[in-house]
Amino acid sequence: MKVGILTFHRTTNYGAVLQTYALQKTILDLGYDVKVIDYNNEEIYSYCDYRVLYGKLPLKTRVGKIIRYSHNKKIAKTFNKFRNKWIDLSVECNTNAQLQSVEDGYDAIICGSDQVWNPLAIHFDFDAFLLSGVKGKRISYAASAGNITLWEKYLKKYWICLHRFDSISVRESEMIQPVENLSEKKVRLVLDPTLLLNKKEWEKLEEPLGNEIEKDNYILVYYLGKNRALTDTVKKLQKQTGLPVVLLGRQIEGIKSISVPAGPSQFLSLFHHAKFVITSSFHGTVFSILYHKPFLVFGNGNYNSRMNTLLSALKLQSRMIDNESANLERINKVVDWGQVDSLHKALKEKSINFLIEALR
């Protein structure tokens, strides 16, 4: 049986690329012939592409690309290296017609994970990411809307397409009821694909850190959006511990830090060898848990549902900070990792069972 995966894999987003690899490996381990469909929608990927003239972009965005060109090109190179080494891609397709032609060669198409049902993230390419042209089995795995309220203007489209799915699973608990109402099908809550692999499996993909970073002796900050409480907490933790700060993502004003052009393999190493992790990212949360790190998670606007769902399921709610600067005792509080691993194992089994049943 041939299985195709449709997701966000061409971006320079760590979580997107790592979840793509994880879902592919999980399905391969189940014994299926699987490829990631190389759907290259210019509108979706133009913002993260380092090329200044690629795609239809506002002038302000192009100017920003010029300023960051050298850095962005280095990052893109590391992501391309990872994809070429670890992800098995189909032939490239650029239009919906080409996509449908490629999809016809598979017995089942899995859409997910990541925000493949977020209208803004997919640039309203509903036909592609709601599998309108698929003739084989239609399956969603850990599909996310980012924020379910974004669906309000497009309910008819979702209603029509979701009815055609054979099996549906989502990543956030708040999506279950709306999707069941629209599809009139049972919807399962499953883990993000990155949580289907264990620490040892991720370690195999790691690459060494630069000489400027001392292993197990730094604070890793993976920062998305804007959060004053997060930056205040980083400053407090740096002052208390005297440890250097290694930054992934947004820069923090007033903090002396080390920034590295990390690709996915270096991203994994950075989490593996961090002394502490402070993040506002879902996948930052995931890898803090997988690598058993002392960590705190800060809210990220309207996109907190996925963090809350995961932390609640693993009884780690105390690690989530809303808007206040954190009491540093919270990051030093000992975690019962045995309990966390036990809860994770049960959820992982349910998630893999969903895939087994959907593909059977």
matplotlib code that plots the C-alpha trace (Angstrom):
import matplotlib.pyplot as plt

x = [0.0, 1.4, 0.8, 1.4, 1.8, 0.7, 2.0, 4.3, 7.8, 9.4, 9.4, 12.3, 10.3, 11.8, 8.6, 7.1, 10.1, 10.6, 7.0, 7.1, 10.1, 8.4, 5.1, 7.0, 9.2, 6.2, 4.3, 7.4, 7.9, 4.3, 5.3, 4.0, 5.6, 5.5, 6.6, 6.0, 4.3, 6.5, 3.7, 5.4, 2.7, 4.5, 2.1, 2.6, 6.4, 7.4, 7.6, 10.1, 12.1, 15.4, 15.2, 14.3, 12.4, 10.5, 6.7, 4.3, 5.3, 4.9, 7.8, 8.4, 8.8, 11.3, 13.4, 13.5, 14.7, 17.5, 18.6, 18.6, 19.7, 23.0, 21.5, 18.4, 20.4, 22.6, 19.4, 17.8, 20.9, 20.8, 17.1, 17.6, 20.5, 18.1, 15.3, 17.6, 19.1, 16.0, 12.8, 11.7, 9.9, 7.7, 8.3, 7.7, 4.2, 3.3, -0.4, -3.5, -3.7, -0.2, -0.9, -3.9, -1.9, 0.7, -1.9, -3.5, -0.4, -1.2, -3.7, -4.1, -3.2, -2.6, -3.0, -1.1, 0.3, 0.8, -1.6, -2.8, -6.4, -5.5, -7.0, -4.3, -1.4, -2.5, -3.3, -6.9, -5.7, -8.6, -8.8, -5.2, -5.2, -8.8, -7.9, -10.6, -9.1, -8.0, -9.4, -7.9, -8.4, -8.5, -7.0, -6.1, -3.4, -3.1, -4.5, -4.6, -6.5, -4.2, -7.2, -10.6, -12.3, -10.6, -13.0, -16.1, -16.1, -15.4, -17.8, -19.5, -16.2, -15.0, -18.5, -18.3, -14.7, -14.7, -17.6, -15.4, -12.7, -12.4, -10.6, -10.1, -7.8, -6.8, -4.1, -6.1, -9.0, -10.9, -11.2, -12.9, -16.5, -16.5, -15.0, -17.4, -20.3, -19.1, -18.0, -20.6, -17.8, -15.9, -12.8, -9.9, -7.4, -3.8, -0.3, 1.8, 4.0, 7.2, 5.9, 5.6, 9.4, 11.5, 14.6, 17.0, 15.4, 15.8, 19.4, 20.3, 19.5, 21.5, 24.6, 27.4, 27.1, 29.6, 32.7, 31.1, 28.4, 29.4, 27.3, 24.8, 25.8, 23.4, 19.8, 18.1, 15.4, 13.1, 11.0, 8.1, 5.8, 6.1, 6.0, 7.3, 6.9, 9.2, 11.9, 11.8, 12.1, 15.1, 16.8, 16.1, 17.3, 20.5, 21.2, 20.6, 22.5, 25.2, 24.7, 24.9, 21.7, 21.5, 18.7, 16.6, 14.1, 13.4, 16.1, 15.7, 16.7, 19.0, 20.2, 23.7, 23.2, 24.6, 22.7, 23.4, 22.2, 20.8, 19.1, 16.8, 19.7, 21.4, 18.0, 17.7, 21.2, 20.5, 17.5, 19.4, 22.3, 20.4, 20.5, 17.2, 14.6, 12.3, 10.0, 6.8, 6.7, 4.7, 7.6, 9.9, 7.6, 7.6, 11.4, 11.8, 9.6, 11.2, 14.7, 13.5, 14.6, 13.6, 11.4, 8.8, 6.3, 4.9, 1.6, 1.8, -1.3, -4.3, -2.2, -2.0, -4.6, -2.0, 0.4, -2.5, -3.8, -0.4, 0.6, -2.7, -2.5, 1.0, 0.1, 2.6, 0.2, 2.4, 5.0, 2.6, 3.0, 0.3, 1.4, 3.3, 7.0, 7.7, 8.8, 12.1, 11.2, 8.8, 11.6, 13.6, 10.7, 11.5, 9.3, 8.2, 9.5, 8.5, 4.8, 5.2, 6.7, 4.0, 1.2, 3.1, 3.4, -0.3, -1.1, 1.5, -0.1, -3.6, -2.1, -0.3, -3.4, -5.4, -2.9, -3.1, -6.9, -7.1, -4.6, -6.0]
y = [0.0, 3.4, 6.3, 10.0, 12.7, 16.3, 18.8, 21.8, 20.5, 23.2, 25.8, 26.9, 26.1, 23.5, 22.0, 21.7, 19.9, 17.6, 16.6, 15.7, 13.4, 11.9, 11.0, 9.6, 7.4, 6.2, 5.1, 3.5, 1.6, 0.3, -1.3, 1.0, 2.5, 6.2, 9.5, 13.1, 14.8, 17.7, 20.3, 23.6, 26.3, 29.6, 31.7, 29.4, 29.2, 32.6, 34.3, 31.8, 31.5, 33.4, 34.5, 38.2, 38.0, 34.7, 35.0, 37.9, 39.8, 43.3, 45.7, 45.8, 42.0, 42.1, 44.8, 42.7, 39.7, 41.9, 42.8, 39.2, 37.6, 36.1, 34.7, 33.4, 31.7, 29.8, 28.7, 27.5, 25.5, 23.6, 22.8, 21.7, 19.4, 17.8, 17.3, 15.8, 13.4, 12.4, 13.0, 10.9, 13.3, 12.7, 14.6, 18.3, 19.7, 23.4, 23.5, 21.8, 19.9, 18.6, 17.8, 15.7, 13.9, 12.9, 12.0, 9.5, 7.3, 6.7, 4.4, 6.8, 10.4, 11.7, 15.4, 16.6, 17.3, 21.1, 23.9, 22.4, 23.4, 27.0, 29.1, 31.8, 29.3, 27.5, 30.8, 29.6, 26.6, 24.5, 22.1, 20.9, 20.6, 19.3, 16.7, 17.6, 15.8, 12.6, 9.3, 7.0, 7.1, 10.5, 10.7, 13.6, 13.1, 15.6, 18.3, 21.8, 25.0, 27.1, 28.9, 27.3, 30.7, 31.2, 28.7, 30.9, 32.4, 29.1, 26.6, 25.5, 24.6, 22.6, 21.0, 19.7, 18.5, 17.0, 14.7, 13.0, 12.0, 8.3, 9.0, 12.2, 13.0, 16.4, 17.8, 20.1, 19.1, 22.3, 21.1, 17.8, 19.0, 21.5, 19.0, 16.3, 18.7, 19.5, 16.1, 14.0, 11.6, 10.4, 12.6, 11.3, 13.4, 12.3, 13.4, 15.6, 13.3, 14.5, 12.8, 9.4, 9.1, 8.7, 10.5, 7.8, 8.0, 11.8, 11.6, 9.8, 12.9, 15.3, 17.2, 18.7, 22.2, 24.9, 25.5, 28.7, 26.6, 24.6, 21.5, 21.3, 24.8, 27.3, 28.6, 27.8, 30.3, 29.5, 32.6, 33.3, 36.2, 38.9, 38.2, 40.7, 38.1, 35.7, 38.2, 39.3, 35.7, 35.1, 38.1, 36.9, 33.3, 34.6, 36.8, 34.0, 31.3, 33.3, 30.9, 32.1, 32.4, 30.7, 32.1, 30.5, 32.7, 36.3, 38.4, 39.7, 43.3, 43.9, 40.3, 39.2, 36.0, 33.6, 33.1, 30.3, 29.5, 26.2, 23.7, 20.9, 18.6, 21.4, 22.4, 18.8, 19.1, 22.5, 21.0, 17.9, 19.8, 22.7, 23.3, 25.1, 25.9, 28.9, 28.9, 30.1, 27.4, 24.3, 22.2, 23.9, 22.4, 19.0, 18.7, 20.0, 17.1, 14.5, 15.5, 15.8, 19.4, 21.9, 24.2, 27.0, 27.7, 31.2, 32.0, 32.8, 35.0, 33.0, 29.8, 28.3, 25.5, 23.0, 23.7, 23.5, 20.2, 18.6, 19.9, 18.9, 15.4, 14.9, 16.7, 19.4, 22.4, 24.1, 24.7, 27.0, 30.7, 33.2, 36.9, 37.2, 37.0, 33.6, 32.7, 30.9, 28.2, 26.8, 26.0, 24.3, 22.2, 18.5, 16.8, 13.2, 12.1, 8.5, 9.6, 11.9, 9.0, 6.6, 9.1, 9.8, 6.1, 5.5, 8.5, 7.4, 3.9, 5.4, 7.7, 4.9, 2.7, 5.5, 5.3, 1.5, 1.5, 4.3, 2.7, -0.9]
z = [0.0, -1.0, 1.4, 0.7, 3.3, 2.6, 5.1, 5.5, 4.7, 2.6, 5.4, 7.6, 10.7, 13.0, 14.2, 10.7, 9.2, 12.3, 12.5, 8.7, 9.3, 12.4, 10.6, 7.6, 9.9, 11.9, 8.8, 7.4, 10.6, 10.3, 7.0, 4.4, 1.3, 2.1, 0.6, 1.5, -1.4, -2.6, -3.0, -3.5, -3.2, -3.9, -1.7, 1.3, 1.2, -0.2, 3.2, 4.6, 1.4, 1.6, -2.1, -2.3, -5.5, -4.9, -4.7, -4.5, -1.4, 0.0, -0.4, 3.4, 3.4, 0.5, 2.3, 5.4, 3.3, 1.9, 5.4, 6.6, 3.3, 4.4, 7.6, 5.9, 3.2, 5.8, 7.6, 4.3, 3.5, 6.8, 6.3, 2.7, 3.9, 6.5, 4.0, 1.4, 4.0, 6.0, 4.1, 1.1, -1.3, -4.3, -7.6, -7.1, -8.0, -8.1, -9.0, -7.8, -11.1, -10.7, -7.1, -8.0, -10.6, -8.0, -5.4, -7.9, -7.5, -3.8, -2.1, 0.8, 1.5, 5.0, 5.6, 8.6, 11.0, 11.7, 10.9, 7.7, 8.4, 9.3, 6.4, 6.8, 7.0, 3.8, 2.1, 1.5, -0.6, 0.7, -2.2, -1.6, 2.2, 2.5, -0.1, -2.5, -5.5, -3.7, -5.1, -2.5, 1.3, 2.9, 6.4, 8.6, 11.3, 14.1, 11.9, 13.5, 12.7, 14.9, 16.1, 15.4, 15.2, 11.9, 10.3, 10.8, 7.3, 5.6, 7.3, 4.1, 2.5, 5.6, 5.8, 2.2, 2.4, 5.9, 5.0, 2.4, 4.9, 5.8, 9.1, 11.1, 13.9, 15.3, 17.6, 19.9, 22.1, 21.3, 17.7, 18.4, 18.7, 15.8, 13.5, 14.6, 14.0, 10.5, 9.4, 11.2, 11.9, 15.0, 15.6, 17.5, 19.5, 18.8, 19.5, 17.3, 15.2, 17.0, 20.1, 18.2, 18.3, 21.5, 22.6, 21.3, 17.8, 17.8, 19.0, 15.8, 13.8, 16.0, 14.7, 16.9, 18.3, 17.6, 19.8, 21.2, 23.0, 26.1, 26.5, 29.4, 30.5, 28.9, 28.9, 25.6, 24.6, 21.7, 21.4, 19.0, 19.0, 21.7, 25.5, 28.0, 30.8, 29.0, 28.4, 32.1, 33.2, 30.9, 32.4, 36.0, 35.2, 33.6, 36.5, 39.0, 37.3, 35.4, 32.5, 28.9, 26.8, 23.5, 21.3, 18.6, 16.9, 17.9, 19.5, 23.0, 23.6, 26.6, 26.9, 26.0, 24.1, 21.5, 18.2, 15.9, 12.3, 13.4, 11.2, 12.4, 13.5, 15.5, 16.9, 18.4, 19.8, 21.4, 23.3, 24.2, 25.9, 27.4, 31.2, 31.1, 28.4, 28.2, 25.2, 23.7, 21.0, 20.9, 19.5, 22.0, 24.6, 22.9, 22.8, 26.4, 27.4, 25.2, 26.5, 30.2, 30.6, 33.3, 31.3, 31.3, 28.5, 27.9, 26.1, 22.4, 21.7, 20.4, 19.7, 23.2, 22.8, 21.5, 24.4, 27.0, 25.5, 25.7, 29.1, 30.6, 29.2, 30.7, 34.0, 33.4, 33.6, 36.2, 33.4, 31.5, 32.3, 31.2, 31.5, 34.7, 35.1, 36.5, 40.0, 39.2, 41.8, 39.1, 36.7, 39.4, 40.6, 40.1, 37.5, 38.0, 34.6, 35.2, 35.4, 32.4, 30.3, 31.4, 30.3, 27.1, 26.3, 26.7, 24.4, 21.9, 21.7, 21.0, 18.3, 16.5, 16.8, 15.0, 12.1, 12.0, 11.9, 9.4, 7.0, 7.4]

ax = plt.figure().add_subplot(projection="3d")
ax.plot(x, y, z, "-o")
ax.set_aspect("equal")
plt.show()
